[in-house]
Amino acid sequence: MTPQMVTVEVDQNTALTLERLKEKAALQGVTVDSLIRPLVENGSHLKEERPLYETATPEELAQAYLDWANSHSADTPGLTIDDVRRESIYEDR
């Protein structure tokens, strides 16, 4: 493969990251391309990630919900009746 020069505008942080990547490649005796290629193999990075509810089975959705619910502390105090009274929700009325 013949190397090709490409100019891309990026922010300063990305430019610094690319410079470090270039230095890392030089230290390893490889090309930047060989370091980047595995990250973008087959264009999979370009595919738009679809939300779980569009791709998961009902069982996977149920498990994801349970995982989310279990990720919260069981010690968190619940709401009191006063917390959910209409008067406490709509104080300006």
HELIX and SHEET records of a PDB file:
HELIX    1   1 GLN A   12  GLN A   28  1                                  17    
HELIX    2   2 VAL A   32  ILE A   36  1                                   5    
HELIX    3   3 ARG A   37  LEU A   39  5                                   3    
HELIX    4   4 GLU A   41  LEU A   46  5                                   6    
HELIX    5   5 LEU A   52  THR A   55  1                                   4    
HELIX    6   6 PRO A   58  ASN A   70  1                                  13    
HELIX    7   7 ASP A   82  VAL A   84  5                                   3    
HELIX    8   8 ARG A   86  ILE A   89  1                                   4    
END                                                                             
